[in-house]
Amino acid sequence: MTEEKVILVNQKDEPIGLMPKMEAHEKGLLHRAFSVFIFNEKNELMLQQRALSKYHSPGLWTNTCCSHQREGETNIEAGKRRLQEEMGFTADLEDTISFIYKAPFDNGLTEHEFDHILVGNFNEEPMLNPEEAEAWKWMGLEEVSEDMENNPGVYTEWFKIIFDKYYQSIKR
């Protein structure tokens, strides 16, 4: 299996090359990514607890799923692919906001991403891929915001950043 490559981009999200995913994270280079937020009919967000075997942020709570687009793949196609791979279902997704963030990890890796937040709806139970996700739960946005403030250590660094960006964008 070949190592997955990420799409390096400039500040305008224009592709400037490809690089192996691990190398891009070691060098902290800006690359394209997406984050999926799935809501149910009560407007609760589906959170994922990362598998304990993950190489960074194991066991922490985060958004429904996230990853990197592949060359030639749209944001929506990438989001649907990864939603199926991680959570065992697919949903119609809408590309909402995008922004750049940088989050260093204590293992020497850095997420430096031009992130696209994709939003969809689903009301059933996911079929978790145990290599990706340990558990899942629904939480209201206000509840997530309060819990993040009170218990920041149980959430991934990127989720704290992207949740705040998304939450602020819908409160306007």
RODO-2510 file (C-alpha; in nm, 4 decimals, decimal comma):
residues 172
     n   res          X          Y          Z
     1     m     0,0000     0,0000     0,0000
     2     t     0,1399     0,3379    -0,0966
     3     e     0,1553     0,6144     0,1592
     4     e    -0,1332     0,8564     0,1360
     5     k    -0,0426     1,1958    -0,0046
     6     v    -0,1913     1,5294     0,0895
     7     i    -0,2499     1,8263    -0,1394
     8     l    -0,0186     2,1134    -0,0504
     9     v    -0,1917     2,4485    -0,1023
    10     n    -0,1169     2,8191    -0,0797
    11     q    -0,3107     3,0698     0,1320
    12     k    -0,5838     3,0799    -0,1374
    13     d    -0,6349     2,6994    -0,1311
    14     e    -0,4708     2,6650    -0,4724
    15     p    -0,2835     2,3319    -0,5121
    16     i     0,0958     2,3666    -0,5279
    17     g     0,1985     2,0006    -0,5053
    18     l     0,1587     1,6645    -0,3358
    19     m     0,3499     1,5266    -0,0375
    20     p     0,3310     1,2126     0,1765
    21     k     0,0936     1,2824     0,4666
    22     m     0,3450     1,2109     0,7421
    23     e     0,6122     1,4324     0,5834
    24     a     0,3670     1,7236     0,5526
    25     h     0,2772     1,6872     0,9220
    26     e     0,6431     1,6581     1,0258
    27     k     0,7294     1,9761     0,8314
    28     g     0,4075     2,1593     0,9283
    29     l     0,3323     2,2497     0,5654
    30     l    -0,0060     2,3953     0,4672
    31     h    -0,2295     2,1326     0,3056
    32     r    -0,5970     2,0821     0,2225
    33     a    -0,8201     1,9014     0,4709
    34     f    -1,1849     1,8620     0,5620
    35     s    -1,3866     1,8173     0,8799
    36     v    -1,7316     1,6579     0,8795
    37     f    -2,0005     1,7676     1,1258
    38     i    -2,3062     1,5371     1,1254
    39     f    -2,6231     1,6553     1,2993
    40     n    -2,9402     1,4681     1,3917
    41     e    -3,2990     1,5948     1,3813
    42     k    -3,2533     1,7483     1,7301
    43     n    -2,9578     1,9534     1,5948
    44     e    -2,7155     1,7511     1,8067
    45     l    -2,3632     1,6950     1,6763
    46     m    -2,2257     1,3418     1,6407
    47     l    -1,8900     1,3259     1,8166
    48     q    -1,6320     1,0541     1,7661
    49     q    -1,3878     0,9287     2,0272
    50     r    -1,0657     0,8474     1,8424
    51     a    -0,9427     0,4885     1,8593
    52     l    -0,6936     0,4226     2,1360
    53     s    -0,4490     0,2883     1,8752
    54     k    -0,4243     0,6190     1,6790
    55     y    -0,0697     0,7609     1,6470
    56     h    -0,1779     1,0996     1,7796
    57     s    -0,4669     1,2183     1,9973
    58     p    -0,5799     0,8618     2,0861
    59     g    -0,8977     0,8387     2,2925
    60     l    -0,9832     1,2078     2,2557
    61     w    -1,3252     1,3326     2,1433
    62     t    -1,3529     1,5116     1,8110
    63     n    -1,5909     1,5952     1,5266
    64     t    -1,7730     1,3201     1,3369
    65     c    -1,4765     1,2590     1,1073
    66     c    -1,1982     1,4391     0,9258
    67     s    -0,9179     1,3685     0,6847
    68     h    -0,7525     1,4896     0,3663
    69     q    -0,8789     1,5141     0,0114
    70     r    -0,7056     1,2999    -0,2467
    71     e    -0,5822     1,4399    -0,5763
    72     g    -0,8792     1,4885    -0,8104
    73     e    -1,1361     1,4432    -0,5322
    74     t    -1,3879     1,7141    -0,4409
    75     n    -1,4402     1,8149    -0,0774
    76     i    -1,7817     1,6439    -0,0780
    77     e    -1,6495     1,3218    -0,2359
    78     a    -1,3677     1,3115     0,0194
    79     g    -1,6059     1,3732     0,3093
    80     k    -1,8443     1,0978     0,2001
    81     r    -1,5555     0,8530     0,1485
    82     r    -1,4090     0,9152     0,4914
    83     l    -1,7471     0,9178     0,6670
    84     q    -1,8062     0,5670     0,5281
    85     e    -1,4534     0,4498     0,6190
    86     e    -1,4595     0,5810     0,9772
    87     m    -1,8243     0,5790     1,0819
    88     g    -1,9842     0,3215     0,8495
    89     f    -2,2454     0,5441     0,6867
    90     t    -2,2761     0,8197     0,4325
    91     a    -2,4870     1,1350     0,4152
    92     d    -2,5439     1,4277     0,1849
    93     l    -2,2909     1,6952     0,2772
    94     e    -2,2780     2,0709     0,2286
    95     d    -1,9483     2,2606     0,2055
    96     t    -1,9872     2,5485     0,4544
    97     i    -1,6922     2,7539     0,5811
    98     s    -1,3185     2,7138     0,5294
    99     f    -1,0163     2,8625     0,7054
   100     i    -0,6509     2,7989     0,7871
   101     y    -0,5387     2,6716     1,1264
   102     k    -0,2180     2,5404     1,2790
   103     a    -0,2053     2,2994     1,5733
   104     p     0,1242     2,1454     1,6939
   105     f     0,1190     1,8120     1,8814
   106     d     0,3481     1,6888     2,1558
   107     n     0,4735     1,4089     1,9276
   108     g     0,6455     1,6599     1,6965
   109     l     0,3761     1,6607     1,4271
   110     t     0,1871     1,9754     1,3240
   111     e    -0,1538     2,0092     1,1644
   112     h    -0,1332     2,3113     0,9315
   113     e    -0,4475     2,2875     0,7290
   114     f    -0,6737     2,4748     0,4936
   115     d    -0,9821     2,3113     0,6412
   116     h    -1,3253     2,2831     0,4799
   117     i    -1,6151     2,2157     0,7180
   118     l    -1,8722     1,9830     0,5633
   119     v    -2,2126     1,9516     0,7282
   120     g    -2,4734     1,6775     0,6917
   121     n    -2,7652     1,5059     0,8642
   122     f    -2,8103     1,1497     0,9908
   123     n    -3,0442     1,0049     1,2542
   124     e    -2,9288     0,6473     1,2979
   125     e    -2,6455     0,4696     1,4763
   126     p    -2,3089     0,4598     1,3017
   127     m    -2,1166     0,1358     1,2418
   128     l    -1,7762     0,2380     1,3795
   129     n    -1,4514     0,1213     1,2241
   130     p    -1,2604     0,0126     1,5398
   131     e    -0,9272     0,1153     1,3837
   132     e    -1,0595     0,4730     1,3641
   133     a    -1,3163     0,5264     1,6390
   134     e    -1,3545     0,3941     1,9920
   135     a    -1,7021     0,5373     2,0622
   136     w    -1,9535     0,8025     1,9553
   137     k    -2,2247     1,0225     2,1084
   138     w    -2,4664     1,3033     2,0257
   139     m    -2,4206     1,6405     2,1974
   140     g    -2,5932     1,9760     2,1575
   141     l    -2,3696     2,2606     2,0382
   142     e    -2,4086     2,4608     2,3590
   143     e    -2,3299     2,1454     2,5584
   144     v    -2,0133     2,0860     2,3499
   145     s    -1,9077     2,4487     2,3977
   146     e    -1,9524     2,4323     2,7759
   147     d    -1,7835     2,0931     2,8082
   148     m    -1,4892     2,2106     2,5977
   149     e    -1,4438     2,5027     2,8348
   150     n    -1,4670     2,2815     3,1449
   151     n    -1,2788     1,9764     3,0119
   152     p    -1,0483     2,0917     2,7287
   153     g    -0,8145     1,7944     2,7724
   154     v    -1,0702     1,5404     2,6466
   155     y    -1,0969     1,7030     2,3004
   156     t    -0,8548     1,7047     2,0064
   157     e    -0,6652     2,0273     1,9492
   158     w    -0,8078     2,0712     1,5996
   159     f    -1,1662     2,0108     1,7144
   160     k    -1,1376     2,2931     1,9685
   161     i    -1,0285     2,5247     1,6857
   162     i    -1,2721     2,4137     1,4160
   163     f    -1,5693     2,3857     1,6531
   164     d    -1,5160     2,7441     1,7663
   165     k    -1,4917     2,8676     1,4026
   166     y    -1,8075     2,6802     1,3045
   167     y    -2,0016     2,7749     1,6195
   168     q    -1,9170     3,1442     1,5752
   169     s    -2,0168     3,1301     1,2068
   170     i    -2,3674     3,0007     1,2843
   171     k    -2,4257     3,2346     1,5807
   172     r    -2,3959     3,5463     1,3613
***
